[in-house]
Protein backbone atom coordinates (compact mmCIF):
# COMPACT_ATOMS: atom_id res chain seq x y z
CA UNK A 1 0.00 0.00 0.00
CA UNK A 2 1.32 3.52 -0.78
CA UNK A 3 2.64 5.59 2.09
CA UNK A 4 0.56 8.29 3.77
CA UNK A 5 2.69 11.00 2.19
CA UNK A 6 2.15 9.55 -1.29
CA UNK A 7 -1.61 9.38 -0.75
CA UNK A 8 -1.71 12.96 0.60
CA UNK A 9 0.21 14.24 -2.42
CA UNK A 10 -2.08 12.41 -4.80
CA UNK A 11 -5.22 13.72 -3.08
CA UNK A 12 -3.89 17.28 -3.29
CA UNK A 13 -3.02 16.76 -6.96
CA UNK A 14 -6.50 15.49 -7.82
CA UNK A 15 -8.09 18.37 -5.89
CA UNK A 16 -6.03 20.85 -7.93
CA UNK A 17 -7.14 19.15 -11.14
CA UNK A 18 -10.75 19.26 -9.96
CA UNK A 19 -10.51 23.01 -9.42
CA UNK A 20 -9.17 23.47 -12.95
CA UNK A 21 -11.85 21.33 -14.60
CA UNK A 22 -14.58 23.05 -12.59
CA UNK A 23 -13.31 26.48 -13.68
CA UNK A 24 -13.10 25.36 -17.32
CA UNK A 25 -16.67 24.06 -17.12
CA UNK A 26 -17.94 27.45 -15.90
CA UNK A 27 -15.97 29.33 -18.57
CA UNK A 28 -17.30 27.03 -21.31
CA UNK A 29 -20.86 27.46 -20.02
CA UNK A 30 -20.52 31.25 -20.12
CA UNK A 31 -19.12 31.21 -23.67
CA UNK A 32 -21.71 28.67 -24.81
CA UNK A 33 -24.62 31.06 -24.31
CA UNK A 34 -23.19 33.61 -26.72
CA UNK A 35 -21.97 31.02 -29.23
CA UNK A 36 -25.35 29.27 -29.24
CA UNK A 37 -27.18 32.55 -29.82
CA UNK A 38 -24.90 33.38 -32.76
CA UNK A 39 -25.28 29.92 -34.31
CA UNK A 40 -29.07 29.97 -34.03
CA UNK A 41 -29.25 33.51 -35.42
CA UNK A 42 -27.23 32.54 -38.51
CA UNK A 43 -29.30 29.48 -39.43
CA UNK A 44 -32.30 31.12 -41.19
CA UNK A 45 -30.13 33.28 -43.46
CA UNK A 46 -27.71 30.47 -44.32
CA UNK A 47 -30.56 28.01 -44.89
CA UNK A 48 -32.49 30.36 -47.16
CA UNK A 49 -29.42 31.29 -49.19
CA UNK A 50 -28.48 27.63 -49.55
CA UNK A 51 -31.99 26.80 -50.77
CA UNK A 52 -31.88 29.65 -53.27
CA UNK A 53 -28.51 28.50 -54.63
CA UNK A 54 -29.80 24.93 -54.86
CA UNK A 55 -32.85 26.06 -56.81
CA UNK A 56 -30.70 28.16 -59.15
CA UNK A 57 -28.35 25.24 -59.66
CA UNK A 58 -31.26 22.95 -60.55
CA UNK A 59 -32.59 25.46 -63.08
CA UNK A 60 -29.16 26.07 -64.64
CA UNK A 61 -28.00 22.46 -65.01
CA UNK A 62 -28.59 22.42 -68.76
CA UNK A 63 -27.23 25.91 -69.38
CA UNK A 64 -23.78 25.64 -71.02
CA UNK A 65 -22.93 29.17 -69.85
CA UNK A 66 -23.87 28.60 -66.21
CA UNK A 67 -21.34 29.62 -63.56
CA UNK A 68 -19.05 26.68 -62.65
CA UNK A 69 -19.28 27.54 -58.94
CA UNK A 70 -23.03 26.97 -59.23
CA UNK A 71 -23.30 23.84 -61.38
CA UNK A 72 -19.75 22.47 -61.30
CA UNK A 73 -17.24 21.93 -64.07
CA UNK A 74 -18.74 18.69 -65.35
CA UNK A 75 -16.17 16.48 -63.62
CA UNK A 76 -16.23 14.62 -60.30
CA UNK A 77 -12.76 13.12 -60.20
CA UNK A 78 -11.06 15.25 -57.53
CA UNK A 79 -12.88 15.81 -54.24
CA UNK A 80 -11.89 18.39 -51.64
CA UNK A 81 -13.05 17.74 -48.07
CA UNK A 82 -13.24 20.89 -45.95
CA UNK A 83 -12.86 19.60 -42.38
CA UNK A 84 -14.03 22.10 -39.75
CA UNK A 85 -12.68 21.38 -36.27
CA UNK A 86 -11.78 23.37 -33.17
CA UNK A 87 -8.40 24.86 -32.38
CA UNK A 88 -8.39 23.40 -28.87
CA UNK A 89 -9.10 20.06 -27.28
CA UNK A 90 -10.42 18.85 -23.91
CA UNK A 91 -13.86 18.43 -25.49
CA UNK A 92 -14.32 14.68 -25.54
CA UNK A 93 -14.82 13.17 -28.99
CA UNK A 94 -15.87 16.48 -30.57
CA UNK A 95 -12.88 16.86 -32.90
CA UNK A 96 -12.36 13.13 -33.30
CA UNK A 97 -15.85 12.64 -34.74
CA UNK A 98 -15.15 15.05 -37.62
CA UNK A 99 -11.73 13.51 -38.27
CA UNK A 100 -13.27 10.04 -38.32
CA UNK A 101 -16.02 11.13 -40.72
CA UNK A 102 -13.45 12.71 -43.07
CA UNK A 103 -11.32 9.56 -43.03
CA UNK A 104 -14.34 7.36 -43.76
CA UNK A 105 -15.43 9.63 -46.61
CA UNK A 106 -11.89 9.71 -48.02
CA UNK A 107 -11.67 5.90 -47.98
CA UNK A 108 -15.07 5.58 -49.64
CA UNK A 109 -14.14 8.03 -52.42
CA UNK A 110 -10.75 6.44 -53.01
CA UNK A 111 -12.43 3.04 -53.25
CA UNK A 112 -14.38 4.50 -56.19
CA UNK A 113 -11.16 5.62 -57.86
CA UNK A 114 -11.51 9.29 -56.90
CA UNK A 115 -8.73 11.64 -55.84
CA UNK A 116 -9.18 13.08 -52.35
CA UNK A 117 -7.72 16.31 -50.97
CA UNK A 118 -8.24 17.79 -47.51
CA UNK A 119 -8.46 21.38 -46.33
CA UNK A 120 -8.14 21.46 -42.53
CA UNK A 121 -10.02 24.40 -41.03
CA UNK A 122 -8.98 24.20 -37.38
CA UNK A 123 -5.74 23.24 -35.64
CA UNK A 124 -6.96 19.97 -34.13
CA UNK A 125 -8.07 18.63 -37.49
CA UNK A 126 -4.74 19.54 -39.05
CA UNK A 127 -2.84 17.83 -36.23
CA UNK A 128 -4.94 14.70 -36.66
CA UNK A 129 -4.66 14.45 -40.45
CA UNK A 130 -0.91 15.06 -40.42
CA UNK A 131 -0.41 11.67 -38.79
CA UNK A 132 -1.68 9.53 -41.67
CA UNK A 133 -3.08 11.83 -44.38
CA UNK A 134 -0.28 14.37 -44.64
CA UNK A 135 0.07 13.97 -48.41
CA UNK A 136 -3.63 14.79 -48.95
CA UNK A 137 -3.62 18.10 -47.06
CA UNK A 138 -3.66 21.00 -49.53
CA UNK A 139 -4.56 23.83 -47.16
CA UNK A 140 -4.85 24.69 -43.49
CA UNK A 141 -6.17 27.58 -41.46
CA UNK A 142 -6.80 28.12 -37.77
CA UNK A 143 -8.00 30.91 -35.53
CA UNK A 144 -5.66 30.49 -32.58
CA UNK A 145 -5.52 33.66 -30.52
CA UNK A 146 -8.87 35.01 -31.73
CA UNK A 147 -11.72 35.27 -29.25
CA UNK A 148 -14.44 34.95 -31.88
CA UNK A 149 -14.58 34.04 -35.55
CA UNK A 150 -15.66 36.89 -37.80
CA UNK A 151 -17.34 36.87 -41.20
CA UNK A 152 -14.15 38.24 -42.76
CA UNK A 153 -12.38 35.02 -41.75
CA UNK A 154 -14.99 32.95 -43.58
CA UNK A 155 -14.72 35.24 -46.61
CA UNK A 156 -10.96 34.66 -46.75
CA UNK A 157 -11.45 30.88 -46.71
CA UNK A 158 -14.22 31.11 -49.32
CA UNK A 159 -12.02 33.18 -51.63
CA UNK A 160 -9.18 30.68 -51.26
CA UNK A 161 -11.50 27.77 -52.11
CA UNK A 162 -12.98 29.63 -55.09
CA UNK A 163 -9.49 30.37 -56.43
CA UNK A 164 -8.44 26.73 -56.00
CA UNK A 165 -11.56 25.68 -57.93
CA UNK A 166 -10.85 28.15 -60.72
CA UNK A 167 -7.29 26.82 -60.91
CA UNK A 168 -8.63 23.30 -61.38
CA UNK A 169 -7.26 21.89 -58.12
CA UNK A 170 -10.55 20.10 -57.36
CA UNK A 171 -13.93 19.38 -58.93
CA UNK A 172 -16.21 18.88 -55.92
CA UNK A 173 -15.99 20.41 -52.43
CA UNK A 174 -17.79 19.03 -49.39
CA UNK A 175 -17.72 20.59 -45.93
CA UNK A 176 -17.69 18.34 -42.84
CA UNK A 177 -18.47 19.94 -39.48
CA UNK A 178 -20.28 19.46 -36.16
CA UNK A 179 -23.78 20.92 -36.16
CA UNK A 180 -24.94 22.08 -32.74
CA UNK A 181 -28.14 20.31 -31.68
CA UNK A 182 -28.12 20.62 -27.90
CA UNK A 183 -25.69 20.80 -25.00
CA UNK A 184 -25.17 17.03 -25.13
CA UNK A 185 -25.63 16.44 -28.87
CA UNK A 186 -23.51 17.61 -31.79
CA UNK A 187 -24.16 15.96 -35.15
CA UNK A 188 -21.46 15.50 -37.78
CA UNK A 189 -22.86 17.01 -40.98
CA UNK A 190 -21.66 16.93 -44.58
CA UNK A 191 -22.70 19.86 -46.78
CA UNK A 192 -21.88 20.21 -50.50
CA UNK A 193 -20.29 23.59 -51.23
CA UNK A 194 -19.16 23.32 -54.85
CA UNK A 195 -21.26 22.74 -56.86
CA UNK A 196 -24.38 23.86 -55.02
CA UNK A 197 -26.49 21.05 -53.60
CA UNK A 198 -29.56 20.00 -55.55
CA UNK A 199 -32.91 20.60 -53.82
CA UNK A 200 -33.97 17.66 -51.68
CA UNK A 201 -37.26 15.88 -52.20
CA UNK A 202 -38.51 17.12 -48.83
CA UNK A 203 -38.10 20.77 -49.71
CA UNK A 204 -41.26 22.71 -50.43
CA UNK A 205 -41.27 23.65 -54.10
CA UNK A 206 -42.76 27.03 -53.35
CA UNK A 207 -39.91 27.78 -50.97
CA UNK A 208 -37.01 26.58 -53.10
CA UNK A 209 -38.15 27.55 -56.56
CA UNK A 210 -36.54 30.71 -57.90
CA UNK A 211 -38.79 33.71 -57.78
CA UNK A 212 -40.32 34.76 -61.09
CA UNK A 213 -41.10 38.24 -62.35
CA UNK A 214 -38.02 40.01 -60.99
CA UNK A 215 -35.93 42.25 -63.17
CA UNK A 216 -32.21 41.84 -62.52
CA UNK A 217 -29.80 44.65 -63.27
CA UNK A 218 -27.38 44.74 -64.87
CA UNK A 219 -27.76 40.99 -65.65
CA UNK A 220 -27.92 37.52 -64.10
CA UNK A 221 -24.22 36.87 -64.65
CA UNK A 222 -23.13 39.93 -62.70
CA UNK A 223 -25.50 39.06 -59.87
CA UNK A 224 -24.23 35.48 -59.61
CA UNK A 225 -20.64 36.68 -59.80
CA UNK A 226 -21.22 38.54 -56.54
CA UNK A 227 -23.68 36.12 -54.98
CA UNK A 228 -21.85 32.81 -55.41
CA UNK A 229 -18.68 33.76 -53.46
CA UNK A 230 -20.87 35.30 -50.78
CA UNK A 231 -22.90 32.10 -50.49
CA UNK A 232 -19.67 30.17 -49.96
CA UNK A 233 -18.65 32.58 -47.21
CA UNK A 234 -22.09 32.45 -45.58
CA UNK A 235 -22.16 28.64 -45.48
CA UNK A 236 -18.61 28.46 -44.09
CA UNK A 237 -19.34 31.16 -41.51
CA UNK A 238 -22.50 29.36 -40.39
CA UNK A 239 -20.51 26.13 -40.03
CA UNK A 240 -17.85 27.93 -37.98
CA UNK A 241 -20.53 29.30 -35.65
CA UNK A 242 -22.12 25.86 -35.31
CA UNK A 243 -18.67 24.42 -34.64
CA UNK A 244 -17.95 27.01 -31.93
CA UNK A 245 -21.26 26.39 -30.14
CA UNK A 246 -20.78 22.63 -30.36
CA UNK A 247 -17.22 22.89 -29.05
CA UNK A 248 -18.18 24.84 -25.94
CA UNK A 249 -21.08 22.47 -25.29
CA UNK A 250 -18.82 19.43 -25.66
CA UNK A 251 -16.13 21.02 -23.50
CA UNK A 252 -18.63 21.90 -20.79
CA UNK A 253 -19.92 18.33 -20.75
CA UNK A 254 -16.40 16.87 -20.75
CA UNK A 255 -15.24 19.12 -17.92
CA UNK A 256 -18.37 18.34 -15.91
CA UNK A 257 -17.63 14.62 -16.26
CA UNK A 258 -13.99 15.21 -15.34
CA UNK A 259 -14.98 17.19 -12.24
CA UNK A 260 -17.33 14.45 -11.06
CA UNK A 261 -14.74 11.75 -11.76
CA UNK A 262 -12.17 13.73 -9.78
CA UNK A 263 -14.60 13.91 -6.87
CA UNK A 264 -15.08 10.15 -6.92
CA UNK A 265 -11.32 9.61 -7.08
CA UNK A 266 -10.81 11.92 -4.11
CA UNK A 267 -13.32 9.88 -2.10
CA UNK A 268 -11.52 6.62 -2.92
CA UNK A 269 -8.10 8.07 -2.15
CA UNK A 270 -9.37 9.58 1.10
CA UNK A 271 -10.78 6.20 2.11
CA UNK A 272 -7.45 4.52 1.36
CA UNK A 273 -5.64 7.27 3.25
CA UNK A 274 -7.83 6.86 6.33
CA UNK A 275 -7.42 3.09 6.24
CA UNK A 276 -3.64 3.40 5.98
CA UNK A 277 -3.53 5.94 8.81
CA UNK A 278 -5.72 3.74 11.01
CA UNK A 279 -3.50 0.77 10.26
CA UNK A 280 -0.42 2.76 11.28
CA UNK A 281 -2.09 3.91 14.50
CA UNK A 282 -3.14 0.35 15.32
CA UNK A 283 0.37 -0.90 14.62
CA UNK A 284 1.91 1.74 16.89
CA UNK A 285 -0.54 0.92 19.70
CA UNK A 286 0.29 -2.77 19.42
CA UNK A 287 4.00 -1.96 19.60
CA UNK A 288 3.48 0.23 22.69
CA UNK A 289 1.35 -2.39 24.44
CA UNK A 290 3.80 -5.15 23.55
CA UNK A 291 6.69 -3.07 24.90
CA UNK A 292 4.85 -2.34 28.15
CA UNK A 293 4.06 -6.02 28.67
CA UNK A 294 7.70 -6.93 28.05
CA UNK A 295 8.78 -4.56 30.80
N, C-alpha and C positions, 0 to 999 in steps of 0.2 A: 504494500500500500504506500502511496506517496507520502512524504513527510508533511507535517502541518504547515511549514513554510511554503512548500510547493503548492499546496491546496489554497493557502491564502493568496498567493501571487496569482494563481489562476482565477480565483473568484474576482479579485480586483480587476484583472484583465478583461474578463467577460462583462463585468459591470461597466467598464469604460466603453467597450464595444456597444453595449446596450444603449448607453447615452448617445453615442454617435448615430446608431440606426434610428433611435427615437427622434432625434433632431432632424435627420434626413427625411423621415416620414412626414413630419410637420411642414418642412420646407416644400416637399413635393406636393402635399395637399394644398398649400397656399398657391403654388404656381399652377396647379391643375385647374383651379376655378377660372383663372384668366384664359388658359390655353383651351379649355373646353368651350368657353364662350366664343372665342375666336373661331374655333373649328366649326361650331354649329352655325355661326353667322355666315361663314363662307360657303356652306353647302348649297343653299338655294341658287346663288349666282353661278357657282361652278357647275351645278347640275343642269341648269337651264342652258348655259352656254354649250355644254357638252351635247345636250340633246339637239340644239340648233345646228352644231357642226355635223352631228351624225345625220340629221335630215338633209343638210346640204350635200354631204358626201353621197348619200343614197341617190339624190337627184342628179348628181354630176358624174356618176359612174361611167356613163357612156359618152361623156363629153371629152373628145381628144385634147381639148385645150384647158381642161380642168387643172387647178393648182395641184402639184404633186403632194404638198403637205396635207391636202384634203383627201385625195383619193389614192395616194401612193404612186410609185413609179412603175407599177406593173410587175414588179419582181418581189419574191418573198424568200430569197436565199439567205440573206444576212439579217440576223435579228439582234437588236440591241435591247438589253434588259436594264432598265433604270431602277436600281435597288435603293430605296429610301430607308435609311436606318438612323439611329441616334448617334450623337458624338460621344456619349458617355454610356457606361454600363450600370451595374447594380440594379437591374430592372428585370430580373428573372429571365424568361425565355423570349423577351420582347424582340431583341435584335436577332437572336438565333432563328426565330420563326421565319423572318424575311430571308435570311441567308439560306435556310433550308429550302424555302419555296423557289428561290432563284436557282439553286443547284438542281432541284428536281426539274424545273422548266428547261434548264440548259441541257440536262441529260436527255430529256424527251425530244428537244429540237435536234440535238446532234444525232440521235437515233434515227431521225428522219432525213439525215444528210444535210442539215442546215448548218450554217456558220453562226456561232454565238459570240457576242461581245457584251461586256458588262461596263456600265457606268455606275460607280459607287457614290451615291449621294449621302454622305455620313461617314464619320471616321470608323465606327465599329464595323460597318459593312466592308469597308476597304481593308481593315485589318483581317477580317475573316476570309475574304476572297484571296488575299495575297498568299495564303497558306497553300492552296491547291489550284487556284484559278488565276494565278498571276498573269499568265500569257493572254488571258481573255479581257483583262481590264484595259479599257481605252480612255478612261477619264475618271477623275475623282474630284470631289469637292466636299468640304465640311465647313461648319459654322462655329468652330471652337473659338471661345472668347466672346461670342455675341450672346446677349441676353435673350433676344427674340429674333426670329427670322422675318425679314421684310420682303415685300413684293419685289423690290429691286433685285434681291438675291435669286428669286425664282425667274425673273426676266433674264438674268445673266445665264442661268442654266438653260433656259428655253432657247436663247439665241445661239448658245454653243451647240445644242442638239440640232437646231435648224441648219446651222452651217455644216455640221457633220453630214446631215442628210443631203444637202445640196452638193457636197463634195463626193457623194456616193459611198460613204463609209458604212452605211447600213440601209436596209430596205424597209424594215418594220421596227418600231420602237414600242415596247411595253413597259409600263411602270408598275413596280411591285412595292407595296407599302402596307403599313398597319392602319386600318381604319378604326377610329375610336367608336366603340359601341356603348360601353359603360365602364365603370371603374374597374371591374374585374374581367372585362371582355374586350379584346382588341382582335379584329379579324384581318388576316392577311388578304389583301385585295390586289388583283391584277387588272390594270386599266390600259387599253390601247391608246397610245398617243399619236403615232404616225403609222398608217393613215388614220383618220378619224373612225371611231367605232360605228358600225352599222346600227340602226335603230333595232332594239330588241322587240320580240313579238309582244311583250307585255306593255310596251309603251302605248299610250293613247295617241292615236293618229292625229287627233286635233291638236295635241300638245307638241308633237314632234315635227309635224309637217311644216315646211317653210311658209311663212306668211305670203299671201298673194295681194297684189294691188299696190305694192309700195314702189315708189320711184327712187332709184338709187343714183346718186350723183357722186363723182363723175361717172363711174361704171362699176359693174360687179367685180371686175378684176382688181381695181384699186381698193375696194372695200375688203376683199378677201386678203389682199396683200398686208393690210393692217390687222385684220381680225384673226387670221390664222396664228401668227406668232403670239398674239395676246392670249388666244385660247390655250396654247401650250403653257404659257406662263401662269395662267389662272389655274389650270389643272395641277401643275406642279406645286404652286403655292398652297392650294387646298390640301394636297397630299402632305406637304410639310407641316401644315397646321394640324391635320389629323394625326400625323406622326408625333408631334410635340405633345398633344393631349394624351395620346396613348402611352407615350413614354412616362410622363409624370404619373399617370394612373398605375402603370405597371411598377414603377419605382416605389410608389406609396404602398402598394400591396406587398411588394417584396420586402421593404423595410419593416412593415408591420409584422410580417411573418418572422423576420430576423429578430425583431425585438421580443416577440413572444417566445421564440426558441431560446434566446439568451436568458430570459426569465426562468424557463424550465431548467436550463443548464445550471443556472445559479442555485436553484433549489437542490438539484442533485449533488452539486459540489459542496454546498453547505451541509447537506446531510452526511456526506462522506467525511467532511471536516469535523463535524460534531462527533461522529462515531470514532474517528481516529483520536480526537482529544479525550473522549471518555475512556478509550482503551489505554491511553497513556496515563491518565489519572488513576485508573484501576491498577495498572501495573505498578505505579509508584506506591500506592497504598499497600499493595501486597508485599512490596520490597520492605516498606517501613515496618509492617506488622511482623514479617518474617525476621527482620533484624532485631526487633524488640523481644520476640520469643527466644531468639538465640542467646540474648543477654540474660 
